[in-house]
Amino acid sequence: MDYPEAKSWYTRYLYNRRVDGVVAISRVIMELLVEAGVEPGRIRLIHSGIDPERFVGSAGASAVPRREVVVGIVAALEERKGHRYLFEAAAALKRRGHKIKYLVAGEGPVRLQLEERVKALNLGDEVRFCGFVSDAPDFLSQIDIFILPSLYEGLGVAVLEAMAAGKPVIASRVGGLPELVADGETGFLVASKNVEGLAEAIARLADERSLALEMGKRGAARARASFSLENMAAQNEAYYYELVGAPAHA
C-alpha cells in the first residue's frame, strides 16, 4: 500500500542486506521505500498484471442503452476505499435529478456503517450491496462506469480489471492509480475525498454515453498493452536473471 515503511535500522537491514532485490508495484511505493532508507538501485518498478482475456465478454454490455446508468465499485468495505464519499456524491446527483444505480461489490468491517449511511442519505433504491463477488467479469458486465474513490492505494488491480472490461474509470488521484488511469482519456482522476469532483465526473460520463464508451475502449487497449500477466511475468523473469547474473532466455 502507499503508506510509509518505517524509517529504521531494521528496514535498512531487511531491504538492503537480507534481500538481493525489491519489486515495487507502483512509483509511489518505490518512492516511499527510498524515503525509508532503501537503496534505489535495489528497487525495480514492475506493475501488477491481469489476464485481459477474462474480461473481453464484459465490454459489450455498456453499448446497450439502459434506462438508468449503473456505476459499480469492487473493493473491500473499509474506510480507506472511500465508499462514503461515493455515497455523498450519489446523494448530490440524486438531488439534481440524475437517475443512477450503484452496485457495491465486496465485504468488510464497515459494511453496517455504510448501509446506515446509505439509508440516511435516502439512497435505498439507488444503492445495492452485492457482498463478495467471485465472478468479476460478470459483475463488470452489469455496470457502465467503474469507480474507486480510495484514500490511498498501492496500485489498484480492480481498476485494471475494469479497464480490461472496457469500462471508463473514475478514481482518486492517490497511490498508483494515476499510473493506471490516463486522466481525460480512459477515465477521470479526482482528488481524494472530493465529493463534488466525484459527482461531476459521474454526471459527465452518465450524460455523455459516447464519451464513456470511447474511454472504455481506450482503457481496454491500455490494459491489454501495458498491464497483462504476460508482461508482468516477463519483467519479473528478466529481473530474476539480472539478479543472479545469468543471461535471460529469449
N, C-alpha and C positions, 0 to 999 in steps of 0.2 A: 504494500500500500504506500501511498505518498505521505507517510508520517516519518519523522526523522529517526534514524538509527542513533542509539546512544553514543555520544562522543566520549569514548573511554578507552583505557588501555586494552580492555577485553575486545572491543570492536576492532581495534587496530591489529591485535594479535590474531583474532579469528579470520579476518579478511585478508590481511597482509602476510600472515605466516602459515596458518593452518590449511589454506586452500591455494590452489595454483591460479584459479581464475574465478570471476564472478559474472554471472549473467544478470543484467538489469532489463526488465521488460518495458521500461519507458525512460525517456530522458530525465524526467523528474526524479525517478528513483536513482538513476545514475548520479545526478547532482547531489542528492541527499546523502548518498554513500560517500561521495568525495568530501562533503562538508563534515561527515563524521570521522574522517581521517583515513578512508580507504584510498590506496594509491590508484590514480586514474588509469594507469597502464594495466591494472589487473581487471578492469571492468570492460565488458563487451555489451553493447546495446543490441538486444535481439527481441523484437516484439513477439508476443504470443500469436499463435495462428489458429485458424479454424478450418474445417472442411467445407468449402463453399458449395460443393455438390449437394450436401444435405438440404440446402435451403432454396434450391432452384425452383421447386414447385410452390414455394410460398410467395413468390413475387407477383404472380398474375392476379391474385385476389384484389389487389389495390386498384387494378384497372377497371373493375366492375363498380359502377356507380352505386353508392349506398345512400339511403335517406339521411343517415347520420354518419359523421366521420367517427372513426374509432381510434383512440390513442391507447397505446399499450406500454407497459413497463415490466421488465423482468429483472427482479432484484430482491435480495434478502430484505425482509421488513425490519430494517434497522435505521436508526437516526441518520447515519452517515449517507444513506441513499437519497435523502431529501424528499421523500414522498409528500410530506406535509406542505411543501412549497408547491408541488404539483396540484394538490387539492385546493390550495388557496387560489391558484391561477384558474383552476376549473370553476370555482365559485364565481370569480370575477367574470369569466366568459359566459357563464350561465346568466348572470345579471344583465349582460349585454345582449342576450338573446341567441347566443350560439347553442346549437343542439349537437352536443358531442358526448360520446360514450367513452368510458375509461376502463380498460381491463388491467387488473393488477395481479401479476403472477409472482408467487414467492411466499415464503413463510418466515417468521422471525419474532423476536421478543416484543416488538412494539405493535403487533397486529391489533390488539384490543384498543390501544390508544388511537391508532389510525382509523379504525372503524368508528370509534366515538367521534372523532374529528369530522369524518365524512357526514355523519348524522347531524352534527352541529352546524355544518355548512349547507345542510339541505341538499346533499348530493346523493341521497339514497337511490334515486332512479338512474343516476348517471354512472356511478362507480360500482364495479363488481370485483370482489376479491376472489381470485381463482385458486388460491392456495398454491402448493408446489406443483409445477408443471414439468413433466418428464419429456414431453414432446414439444421441443422449442419450435421446430418448423411448423407444426400445426397451429400453435399459438400465434406465431407471427403471420400466418396466412389469414388470421381473423382481424388484423389491425391495418390501419392506413399510415400511422405515424408512430415512431418509437421515441420514447423519451427516457432520459436518465439524468435527473437533476441532483446528482451526487454532491456532497460537501467535500469529499476527497475520494480519489480513485487511483489505484495503481496503474491500470490500463483501461479495462472495460471490455471484456470479451463479449458480453451481451450486446454491446454496440456493434461489434464486428459481425455477430450473427444476424442482427437486424439489417445491417448493410448488405450482407450476402443474400438476404431475403428480399432485397430491393425496396427497403423502407427508408424514407427520409428520417434523419435522426436529429433530435433536439437534445443537447447535452450541456452540462455545466462546463465552463472553461476552467477545469481543475485537473490536476494529475496528468495522466497520459491521454485523456480524452481529446485534447486538441491535436494529438498526433494521429488520431483516427478519423475524426470528422473534419472535412475541409469546409470551413465556415462559408456559407453562401453558395457552395457547390453541391455537397452531399447532405446538407442539413444546416442547422444553426447552432452556434455556441452562445451560451448565455452565462453571465456571472452567477456564481452560486448564491442561493437564497434570494434571487431576483424574481419575485413573483410576477411583476409587470412584464419583465423580459420574457418569461416563460409563456405568459398569456399572449403576448404579441406574436411570438414565434408559432405557437399552436394555431392562433387565428389565421395567420398568413397561409400556412400550409393547408388549413381546413378550407379556406376560401379560394385558394389558387391550386386546384387539383392537378392541373397540368405541370405546375412547378414542382409539386410534391412527387409526381411520377417521374419527372426528369431527374430530380435529386436522387430518387431511389435507384434509378438506372445507373447513375454515376457512382453511387455508393457500392452497388453490386460489382461494378467493374473494378473499383478501387480495392475492395476486399479480395477479389479474385487475384488481382495483380500483385498486391503487396502483403497480404496477411493470410496466406494459405498455410496449412500444416506443412506442406512440402517445402515451402520457402523457409519456415521456421526451423524445420529439421535440417535442411541443408546448411543453414547458418550455424546451428549448434554443432553439426558434424565437423564443419570446417574449423570451428574454434577448438574442438577437442584435438584435432590433428595438429593444429598450431601449438597447443599447449604441450603435447607430447613430443613435438619436434619431428613428426613424421609427415611425409607428403600426403596431401589429400587425394582420395580416389577421384577419378573423373566422374 
